[in-house]
Amino acid sequence: MGKVRYLGSKTRLVDQITEKVGKPSDGRFIDLFCGTGSIALASGLQGWKVSANDTLKAATTLTSAKLISASDVHFQSFGGYYSIIKKLNALTPHKGYFYSEYSGSAENKEGKARPYFSLSNAQKIDSIRAEIRNLYQENKITANERTLLIADLIESSNEVASIAGTYGCFLKDLSSNALKPIVLKARPLQKRTIDWHVSQGDALNAKVEKIDTVYIDPPYTKRQYAAYYHIPETLANDDEPLVSGITGLRPWKSKASDFCYKAKAPIAIENLIKSLPSRKILISYSSAGHISFQTLVEIASKYGDTDVSTFENFGKYISSKKSSINAKSDPLTEYLIEINR
Ligand SMILES: C[S@@+](CC[C@H](N)C(=O)[O-])C[C@H]1O[C@@H](n2cnc3c(N)ncnc32)[C@H](O)[C@@H]1O
């Protein structure tokens, strides 16, 4: 299954982070910045009841698809998941929004070629999203089934996107993967049923109780996810926004994150920690981030007892309670601050 290369994804730190999350308790595990859902899923598989949240619909869609289990989706009208995937792959391509805006066709208002996808793959994406929309409108698939298929489309289109990792821009020439035909793939569904709930919005507005364990993994650089993942966001929203300019960005400023601004980030994290009623909070951050290690530990210490774990080179565990991290001399270090009230 083609994974979306997601900035700041914690897939390489899943084991280390879930160890710190600990055993399931009465409360829920709440991943407030869920991204691709790697930590939400791992916690769910440990037996936690899971809530996940993100400002981006693309993120909540990818996360929901990870948490959905085989018992959540039956595709009854089609004889199962594999049959519907086969049907979607066999659709006749048609020229729609993706063909106009995100291929080399230049058949849009500004006459701009934006070759994120080959001409034929863009048309295939158009026909698949139109069919998913029709099936949902005609009540032939459920909301979970629709979410799963859209996540599959986000992931399979990512495999044939002519980009260098993110959707910030397309490559000058179509990459070799972009020349291959898009193939929608069925993923292995979770056998274990997870008690899950996913919400879209600012972390500050998510529902959190005292007994919950909260995981905070905010952006730490200036790169705004809403801009860097604008095409997955359009697939997830199933809309056709007015786009313009070289890269065809959808309007994204309303989703700009305070964590991406150096001056705002420390205030944003403190306001969030302060607002949370939960007894245990875990914060992931990087030595390459806007907020320095010292500042973040200082902020965290105001709200409870803290414990720090650091991981060098994204995964190699170095030590617990490392007292200082120097972003200039130390190699890139990811760390996890635990706050217990
Ligand atoms: C570092 S990524 C999370 C990565 C995730 N843990 C994973 O493993 O894929 C940060 C996420 O925070 C989201 N985000 C940014 N500002 C937010 C806010 N104020 N509230 C909720 N989510 C936000 C971004 O859309 C992005 O998905």
PDBQT file of the ligand as one rigid body, heavy atoms in Angstrom, charges set to zero:
ROOT
HETATM    1  C1  LIG A 401       3.769  16.454  12.896  1.00  0.00    +0.000 C 
HETATM    2  S1  LIG A 401       2.228  16.223  12.089  1.00  0.00    +0.000 S 
HETATM    3  C2  LIG A 401       1.528  14.839  12.967  1.00  0.00    +0.000 C 
HETATM    4  C3  LIG A 401       2.121  13.544  12.476  1.00  0.00    +0.000 C 
HETATM    5  C4  LIG A 401       1.434  12.307  13.035  1.00  0.00    +0.000 C 
HETATM    6  N1  LIG A 401       1.743  12.086  14.417  1.00  0.00    +0.000 N 
HETATM    7  C5  LIG A 401       1.841  11.105  12.202  1.00  0.00    +0.000 C 
HETATM    8  O1  LIG A 401       2.515  10.192  12.716  1.00  0.00    +0.000 OA
HETATM    9  O2  LIG A 401       1.502  11.051  11.021  1.00  0.00    +0.000 OA
HETATM   10  C6  LIG A 401       1.295  17.577  12.650  1.00  0.00    +0.000 C 
HETATM   11  C7  LIG A 401      -0.202  17.599  12.282  1.00  0.00    +0.000 C 
HETATM   12  O3  LIG A 401      -0.810  18.667  12.992  1.00  0.00    +0.000 OA
HETATM   13  C8  LIG A 401      -1.889  19.183  12.208  1.00  0.00    +0.000 C 
HETATM   14  N2  LIG A 401      -2.206  20.510  12.794  1.00  0.00    +0.000 N 
HETATM   15  C9  LIG A 401      -1.557  21.676  12.651  1.00  0.00    +0.000 A 
HETATM   16  N3  LIG A 401      -2.087  22.622  13.441  1.00  0.00    +0.000 NA
HETATM   17  C10 LIG A 401      -3.112  22.039  14.133  1.00  0.00    +0.000 A 
HETATM   18  C11 LIG A 401      -4.019  22.494  15.126  1.00  0.00    +0.000 A 
HETATM   19  N4  LIG A 401      -3.993  23.738  15.583  1.00  0.00    +0.000 N 
HETATM   20  N5  LIG A 401      -4.928  21.620  15.619  1.00  0.00    +0.000 NA
HETATM   21  C12 LIG A 401      -4.965  20.338  15.153  1.00  0.00    +0.000 A 
HETATM   22  N6  LIG A 401      -4.120  19.858  14.208  1.00  0.00    +0.000 NA
HETATM   23  C13 LIG A 401      -3.195  20.688  13.712  1.00  0.00    +0.000 A 
HETATM   24  C14 LIG A 401      -1.344  19.149  10.810  1.00  0.00    +0.000 C 
HETATM   25  O4  LIG A 401      -2.394  19.151   9.860  1.00  0.00    +0.000 OA
HETATM   26  C15 LIG A 401      -0.524  17.839  10.819  1.00  0.00    +0.000 C 
HETATM   27  O5  LIG A 401      -1.315  16.776  10.351  1.00  0.00    +0.000 OA
ENDROOT
TORSDOF 0
